Amino acid sequence: MASPASTGNRYGQRMRMKEMWTRLRQRMLSRRFGAACLLALGAAALSACEGRVAVHGNPIDPDQLARLAPGRTSKTDVVGMFGSPSNIPPFDDNTWLYMSNRERTLAFFAPNRWMRQVVVLTFDASNVLQSVETLGLEDGREVELVSRETPSFGQSPTVIQQMLGNLGRFNTAGDNRTRGP
């Protein structure tokens, strides 16, 4: 029979081993948890770099466009197929424009327009389709913006003058007069 001292020693050894395994499990779990968090953070960071595709307008399917028959299709037929036009020029009610484009934006870079479709439908005076023309991105042209500015008359205060200009403009507690319009 084992002595009580040796039994206690074995019990102490078991407890130390159990503690050691518990600590080892905790370390492994914390490492796994840390690795999982790092993996999730990396996945979130990579998904932020994915490009976003924006579609403006309603692109017309070429099969639907082929169903248009010049000389037979009316304006009401066109509205039934495609909906109302994107644009009708102000001085020509017999020309309808259906416009759409797609552009891809990647992170913080400028958008990249990679598809444009402009369908020009021309009607006669009796609202019957006369011609169909499809224009793409290659048919467009860049419009150069004018860099001139319209002058404004009056004061041009600096930022500091604007910030300090409000000092002294507020009513005091005993002053019942109002300022301004």
BAKOLSE-105134 format. One line per 4 residues: number of its first residue (from 1); for each residue x negated, y negated, z negated of N, C-alpha, C. Coordinates in Angstrom, 1 decimal, m for minus. Example, Ala and Ser with C-alpha at 12.3 -4.5 7.8 and 13.67 -1.06 7.14 Angstrom:
<sites>
1) m13.2 5.7 m7.8 m12.3 4.5 m7.8 m13.2 3.3 m7.8 | m12.8 2.2 m7.1 m13.7 1.1 m7.1 m12.9 0.0 m7.9
</sites>
This chain:
<sites>
1) m0.8 1.2 0.0 0.0 0.0 0.0 m0.9 m1.2 0.0 | m0.5 m2.3 0.8 m1.3 m3.5 0.9 m1.1 m4.3 m0.4 | m2.1 m5.0 m0.7 m2.1 m5.9 m1.9 m1.3 m7.2 m1.5 | m0.7 m7.8 m2.5 0.1 m9.0 m2.2 m0.8 m10.1 m1.6
5) m2.0 m10.2 m1.9 m2.9 m11.2 m1.3 m3.1 m11.0 0.2 | m3.3 m9.7 0.6 m3.4 m9.4 2.0 m2.1 m9.6 2.7 | m1.0 m9.4 2.1 0.3 m9.6 2.7 0.5 m11.1 3.0 | 0.2 m11.9 2.0 0.3 m13.3 2.1 m0.6 m13.9 3.2
9) m1.8 m13.3 3.3 m2.8 m13.7 4.3 m2.3 m13.4 5.7 | m1.7 m12.2 5.8 m1.1 m11.8 7.1 0.1 m12.8 7.5 | 0.8 m13.1 6.5 2.0 m14.0 6.7 1.5 m15.3 7.1 | 0.4 m15.8 6.5 m0.2 m17.1 6.8 m0.7 m17.1 8.3
13) m1.4 m15.9 8.6 m1.9 m15.8 10.0 m0.7 m15.9 11.0 | 0.3 m15.1 10.7 1.5 m15.1 11.6 2.0 m16.6 11.8 | 2.1 m17.3 10.7 2.7 m18.6 10.7 1.7 m19.5 11.5 | 0.4 m19.4 11.3 m0.5 m20.2 12.1 m0.4 m19.8 13.6
17) m0.3 m18.6 13.9 m0.1 m18.1 15.3 1.2 m18.7 15.9 | 2.2 m18.6 15.1 3.5 m19.1 15.6 3.5 m20.6 15.8 | 2.8 m21.3 14.9 2.6 m22.8 15.1 1.8 m23.1 16.3 | 0.8 m22.3 16.5 m0.1 m22.5 17.7 0.7 m22.3 19.0
21) 1.5 m21.2 19.0 2.3 m20.9 20.2 3.4 m22.0 20.4 | 3.9 m22.5 19.3 4.9 m23.6 19.4 4.3 m24.8 20.0 | 3.1 m25.2 19.5 2.4 m26.4 20.0 2.0 m26.2 21.5 | 1.6 m25.0 21.8 1.2 m24.7 23.2 2.4 m24.8 24.1
25) 3.6 m24.3 23.7 4.8 m24.4 24.5 5.2 m25.9 24.6 | 5.1 m26.6 23.5 5.5 m28.0 23.6 4.6 m28.8 24.6 | 3.3 m28.5 24.5 2.4 m29.1 25.5 2.7 m28.8 26.9 | 3.0 m27.5 27.1 3.3 m27.1 28.5 4.6 m27.7 29.0
29) 5.6 m27.8 28.0 6.9 m28.4 28.4 6.7 m29.9 28.7 | 5.9 m30.6 27.9 5.6 m32.0 28.1 4.9 m32.2 29.4 | 4.0 m31.3 29.7 3.3 m31.4 31.0 4.2 m31.2 32.2 | 5.1 m30.2 32.0 6.1 m29.9 33.1 7.0 m31.1 33.2
33) 7.4 m31.7 32.1 8.3 m32.8 32.1 7.6 m34.0 32.7 | 6.4 m34.2 32.4 5.6 m35.3 33.0 5.4 m35.1 34.5 | 5.2 m33.9 34.9 5.0 m33.6 36.3 6.3 m33.8 37.1 | 7.4 m33.3 36.4 8.8 m33.5 37.0 9.1 m35.0 37.2
37) 8.8 m35.8 36.2 9.0 m37.2 36.2 8.2 m37.9 37.3 | 6.9 m37.5 37.4 6.0 m38.0 38.4 6.5 m37.6 39.8 | 7.0 m36.4 40.0 7.5 m35.9 41.3 8.8 m36.7 41.6 | 9.7 m36.9 40.7 10.9 m37.7 40.9 10.5 m39.2 41.3
41) 9.6 m39.7 40.6 9.2 m41.1 40.9 8.6 m41.2 42.3 | 7.7 m40.2 42.7 7.2 m40.2 44.0 8.2 m40.0 45.1 | 9.2 m39.2 44.8 10.3 m39.0 45.8 11.1 m40.3 45.9 | 11.4 m41.0 44.8 12.1 m42.3 44.9 11.3 m43.3 45.7
45) 10.0 m43.3 45.4 9.1 m44.3 46.1 9.1 m44.0 47.6 | 9.0 m42.7 48.0 9.0 m42.4 49.4 10.4 m42.7 50.1 | 11.4 m42.5 49.4 12.7 m42.7 50.0 13.0 m44.2 50.2 | 12.3 m45.1 49.5 12.4 m46.5 49.7 11.7 m46.9 51.0
49) 10.8 m46.1 51.5 10.1 m46.5 52.7 10.9 m46.0 54.0 | 12.0 m45.3 53.8 12.7 m44.8 54.9 13.4 m45.9 55.7 | 13.4 m45.8 57.0 14.0 m46.9 57.8 15.5 m46.9 57.7 | 16.1 m48.1 57.8 17.5 m48.2 57.8 17.9 m48.7 59.2
53) 18.9 m47.9 59.7 19.4 m48.2 61.1 20.8 m49.0 60.9 | 20.8 m50.2 61.5 22.0 m51.0 61.4 22.7 m51.0 62.8 | 23.9 m50.7 62.9 24.7 m50.8 64.1 25.6 m52.0 64.1 | 25.5 m52.9 65.0 26.4 m54.1 65.1 27.2 m53.9 66.3
57) 28.5 m54.1 66.1 29.4 m54.0 67.2 29.9 m52.5 67.4 | 30.6 m52.3 68.4 31.1 m50.9 68.6 30.6 m50.4 70.0 | 29.6 m49.5 70.0 29.1 m49.1 71.3 30.1 m48.3 72.0 | 30.2 m48.5 73.3 31.1 m47.8 74.2 30.5 m46.6 74.8
61) 31.1 m45.5 74.6 30.6 m44.2 75.2 30.6 m44.2 76.7 | 29.6 m43.8 77.4 29.5 m43.8 78.8 30.7 m43.0 79.5 | 31.1 m41.9 78.8 32.2 m41.1 79.3 33.5 m42.0 79.3 | 33.7 m42.7 78.3 34.9 m43.6 78.3 34.8 m44.7 79.3
65) 33.6 m45.2 79.5 33.4 m46.3 80.5 33.7 m45.8 81.9 | 33.4 m44.5 82.1 33.6 m43.9 83.5 35.1 m43.8 83.8 | 35.9 m43.8 82.7 37.4 m43.7 83.0 38.0 m45.0 83.5 | 37.3 m46.1 83.4 37.8 m47.3 83.9 37.8 m47.3 85.4
69) 39.0 m47.7 86.0 39.1 m47.7 87.5 39.4 m49.1 87.9 | 38.4 m49.8 88.5 38.6 m51.1 89.1 39.8 m51.1 90.1 | 40.6 m52.1 90.0 41.8 m52.2 90.9 43.0 m51.5 90.3 | 42.9 m50.6 89.2 44.0 m50.0 88.7 44.2 m50.2 87.2
73) 43.1 m50.4 86.5 43.1 m50.5 85.0 43.5 m51.9 84.6 | 44.5 m52.1 83.7 44.9 m53.4 83.2 44.2 m53.8 81.9 | 44.4 m55.0 81.5 43.9 m55.5 80.2 44.4 m54.7 79.1 | 45.7 m54.4 79.1 46.3 m53.6 78.0 45.7 m52.2 77.9
77) 45.4 m51.6 79.1 44.8 m50.3 79.1 43.4 m50.4 78.4 | 42.6 m51.5 78.8 41.3 m51.6 78.2 41.4 m51.8 76.7 | 42.3 m52.6 76.2 42.5 m52.8 74.8 42.9 m51.5 74.1 | 43.7 m50.7 74.8 44.0 m49.4 74.2 42.9 m48.5 74.1
81) 41.9 m48.5 75.1 40.7 m47.7 75.0 39.6 m48.1 74.1 | 39.3 m49.4 74.1 38.1 m50.0 73.4 38.5 m50.9 72.3 | 39.7 m51.4 72.2 40.0 m52.4 71.2 39.8 m53.8 71.8 | 40.0 m54.8 71.0 39.8 m56.1 71.5 38.3 m56.4 71.8
85) 38.1 m57.3 72.7 36.7 m57.5 73.1 35.9 m58.3 72.0 | 34.6 m58.1 72.1 33.7 m58.8 71.1 33.7 m60.3 71.4 | 33.8 m60.7 72.7 33.7 m62.1 73.1 34.5 m62.3 74.4 | 35.2 m63.4 74.4 35.8 m63.9 75.6 35.3 m65.3 75.9
89) 34.5 m65.5 77.0 34.0 m66.8 77.2 35.1 m67.9 77.2 | 34.7 m69.1 76.6 35.8 m70.1 76.4 36.4 m70.6 77.7 | 35.7 m70.7 78.8 36.3 m71.2 80.0 36.6 m70.2 81.0 | 36.6 m68.9 80.7 36.9 m67.8 81.6 37.7 m66.7 80.9
93) 39.0 m66.8 80.8 39.8 m65.8 80.1 39.8 m64.4 80.8 | 39.3 m64.4 82.0 39.3 m63.2 82.8 38.0 m62.4 82.7 | 37.1 m62.8 81.8 35.9 m62.0 81.6 35.9 m61.6 80.1 | 35.7 m60.3 79.9 35.7 m59.8 78.6 34.3 m59.2 78.3
97) 33.7 m59.4 77.1 32.4 m58.8 76.8 32.6 m57.9 75.6 | 32.1 m56.7 75.7 32.0 m55.8 74.6 30.5 m55.6 74.3 | 30.1 m56.1 73.1 28.6 m56.1 72.8 28.3 m55.2 71.6 | 27.2 m54.6 71.6 26.7 m53.8 70.4 25.2 m53.7 70.5
101) 24.6 m53.6 69.3 23.2 m53.3 69.3 22.8 m52.5 68.1 | 21.7 m51.8 68.1 21.2 m51.0 67.0 19.8 m51.5 66.7 | 19.5 m51.7 65.4 18.1 m52.1 65.0 17.7 m51.3 63.8 | 16.4 m51.0 63.8 15.8 m50.2 62.7 15.0 m51.2 61.8
105) 15.1 m51.1 60.5 14.3 m51.9 59.6 13.6 m50.9 58.7 | 12.3 m51.1 58.7 11.4 m50.2 57.8 10.8 m51.1 56.7 | 11.2 m50.8 55.5 10.7 m51.4 54.3 10.8 m52.9 54.4 | 9.8 m53.7 54.4 9.8 m55.2 54.4 9.5 m55.7 55.8
109) 9.3 m54.9 56.8 8.9 m55.4 58.1 10.1 m56.0 58.8 | 9.9 m56.8 59.9 10.9 m57.4 60.6 11.7 m56.3 61.4 | 13.0 m56.5 61.5 13.9 m55.5 62.2 13.4 m55.3 63.7 | 13.5 m54.0 64.1 13.1 m53.7 65.5 14.4 m53.3 66.2
113) 14.8 m54.2 67.2 16.0 m53.9 68.0 15.6 m52.9 69.1 | 16.2 m51.7 69.1 15.9 m50.7 70.1 17.0 m50.3 71.0 | 18.2 m50.9 70.8 19.3 m50.6 71.8 20.2 m51.8 71.8 | 20.6 m52.2 73.0 21.6 m53.2 73.1 22.5 m52.8 74.3
117) 23.8 m53.0 74.1 24.7 m52.7 75.2 25.7 m53.8 75.3 | 25.8 m54.4 76.5 26.8 m55.4 76.8 27.6 m54.9 78.0 | 28.8 m54.7 77.8 29.7 m54.3 78.9 30.5 m55.5 79.3 | 30.4 m55.9 80.6 31.1 m57.1 81.1 32.2 m56.6 82.0
121) 33.4 m56.9 81.6 34.6 m56.6 82.4 35.2 m57.8 83.0 | 35.4 m57.8 84.3 36.0 m59.0 85.0 37.4 m58.6 85.5 | 38.4 m59.4 85.2 39.8 m59.2 85.6 40.2 m60.3 86.6 | 41.2 m59.9 87.4 41.7 m61.0 88.4 42.9 m61.7 87.7
125) 43.5 m62.6 88.4 44.6 m63.4 87.9 45.8 m62.6 87.4 | 46.0 m61.4 87.9 47.1 m60.5 87.5 46.7 m59.5 86.4 | 45.6 m59.8 85.7 45.1 m59.0 84.6 44.7 m57.5 85.0 | 44.3 m57.3 86.2 43.8 m56.0 86.7 42.3 m56.1 86.8
129) 41.6 m55.0 86.3 40.2 m54.9 86.3 39.6 m55.0 87.7 | 38.6 m55.9 87.9 38.0 m56.0 89.2 36.6 m55.4 89.2 | 35.8 m55.6 88.1 34.4 m55.1 88.1 34.0 m54.7 86.6 | 33.1 m53.8 86.6 32.5 m53.3 85.3 31.0 m53.4 85.4
133) 30.3 m54.1 84.5 28.9 m54.2 84.6 28.3 m53.9 83.2 | 27.3 m53.1 83.1 26.7 m52.7 81.8 25.3 m53.3 81.8 | 25.0 m54.1 80.7 23.6 m54.7 80.6 23.0 m54.1 79.4 | 21.7 m53.9 79.4 20.9 m53.3 78.3 19.9 m54.3 77.7
137) 19.1 m53.8 76.9 18.1 m54.6 76.2 17.1 m55.2 77.2 | 16.8 m54.5 78.2 15.8 m55.0 79.2 16.4 m56.1 80.1 | 17.7 m56.3 80.1 18.4 m57.4 80.9 18.4 m58.7 80.1 | 18.2 m58.6 78.8 18.2 m59.8 78.0 16.9 m60.7 78.1
141) 17.0 m61.8 77.5 15.8 m62.7 77.5 15.8 m63.4 76.1 | 14.6 m63.7 75.7 14.4 m64.3 74.4 14.7 m65.8 74.5 | 15.4 m66.3 73.6 15.7 m67.8 73.6 14.7 m68.5 72.7 | 14.0 m69.5 73.2 13.1 m70.2 72.4 13.8 m71.3 71.6
145) 13.6 m71.2 70.3 14.2 m72.2 69.4 13.5 m73.5 69.4 | 14.2 m74.6 69.3 13.6 m75.9 69.3 13.1 m76.2 67.9 | 11.9 m76.7 67.8 11.3 m76.9 66.5 11.6 m78.3 65.9 | 12.2 m79.2 66.7 12.5 m80.6 66.2 13.5 m80.5 65.1
149) 13.4 m81.6 64.3 14.4 m81.7 63.2 15.1 m83.0 63.4 | 16.4 m83.0 62.9 17.2 m84.2 63.0 16.8 m85.1 61.8 | 16.4 m86.3 62.0 16.0 m87.2 60.9 17.2 m87.6 60.1 | 17.0 m87.7 58.8 18.1 m88.2 57.9 17.6 m89.4 57.3
153) 18.5 m90.4 57.2 18.2 m91.7 56.7 18.4 m91.7 55.2 | 17.7 m92.5 54.5 17.8 m92.6 53.0 16.6 m92.2 52.4 | 16.6 m91.8 51.1 15.5 m91.5 50.4 15.1 m90.0 50.6 | 13.8 m89.8 50.5 13.2 m88.5 50.5 12.5 m88.2 49.2
157) 13.1 m88.0 48.1 12.4 m87.8 46.9 11.6 m86.5 46.8 | 10.5 m86.6 46.1 9.7 m85.4 45.9 10.4 m84.5 44.8 | 9.9 m83.3 44.6 10.5 m82.4 43.6 10.5 m83.0 42.2 | 9.3 m83.6 41.9 9.2 m84.2 40.5 10.2 m85.4 40.4
161) 10.3 m86.2 41.4 11.3 m87.3 41.3 12.7 m86.8 41.2 | 13.0 m85.7 41.8 14.4 m85.1 41.7 14.6 m84.6 40.3 | 13.6 m84.0 39.7 13.7 m83.4 38.3 13.8 m84.5 37.3 | 13.0 m85.6 37.4 12.9 m86.6 36.5 14.0 m87.7 36.7
165) 14.6 m87.6 37.9 15.7 m88.6 38.2 16.9 m88.5 37.4 | 17.2 m87.4 36.8 18.4 m87.2 35.9 18.2 m87.7 34.5 | 17.0 m88.0 34.1 16.7 m88.5 32.8 17.5 m89.8 32.6 | 18.2 m89.9 31.5 18.9 m91.2 31.2 20.2 m91.3 31.9
169) 20.6 m90.4 32.6 21.9 m90.5 33.4 23.1 m89.9 32.6 | 22.8 m89.3 31.4 23.9 m88.7 30.7 24.5 m89.6 29.7 | 25.8 m89.5 29.4 26.5 m90.3 28.4 26.0 m90.0 27.0 | 25.9 m91.1 26.2 25.6 m90.8 24.8 26.9 m90.6 24.1
173) 26.8 m90.1 22.8 28.0 m89.8 22.1 28.9 m90.9 21.9 | 28.4 m92.1 21.7 29.3 m93.3 21.4 29.7 m94.0 22.7 | 29.2 m93.7 23.8 29.5 m94.3 25.1 30.6 m93.6 25.8 | 31.8 m94.3 25.9 33.0 m93.7 26.5 33.1 m94.0 28.0
177) 32.2 m94.8 28.5 32.2 m95.2 29.9 31.7 m94.0 30.8 | 32.4 m93.8 31.8 31.9 m92.7 32.8 31.2 m93.3 33.9 | 30.3 m92.6 34.4 29.5 m93.1 35.6 29.9 m92.2 36.8 | 29.8 m92.8 37.9 30.0 m92.0 39.1 31.4 m92.3 39.7
181) 31.7 m91.6 40.7 33.0 m91.9 41.4 34.2 m91.3 40.6
</sites>
